Amino acid sequence: MSVEVLDAATVFNFVDDEEAFEISVCDRFAHLDTNHDGLLSYVEMLKELQCLRVFETHFGIDVKPDPDELARVYDSLFMQFDHDSNGTVDLVEFKEETKRMMLAVANGMGFLPVQMILEEDSFLKKAVDRESTRVAV
């Protein structure tokens, strides 16, 4: 994890850079596709969904969530990715939903810089890294 400063433009620029975004999405998809069948099952995506820590903390303090409620949230998140409701997520669905989520984050963030703690392999961290190398050049 690292502390980074970013704003909506950082995220928008990353998503608009089709090559950088495509590489990041394909890398993440390949990492999640543990059986290498070109599809993500619920089980394969569950670890990724759990990393989102949707409501497992309360002001940074871990709280024990209701397991049934947590399962419903993860099921709902998986369904967001599974656009054709066939029980798996293909690369196109994964990319489209990831893009939609990134743009939603950017729209909610605004254009004033914010400081965030980011996981090293997260899409937001990749956006920050892309922006910092682009500015440095």
Beta strands, then each sheet from edge to edge (+ up, - down):
strand 1: 2-6
strand 2: 39-40
strand 3: 57-58
strand 4: 61-62
strand 5: 89-90
strand 6: 114-118
sheet 1: 1+ 6-
sheet 2: 2+ 5-
sheet 3: 3+ 4-
end
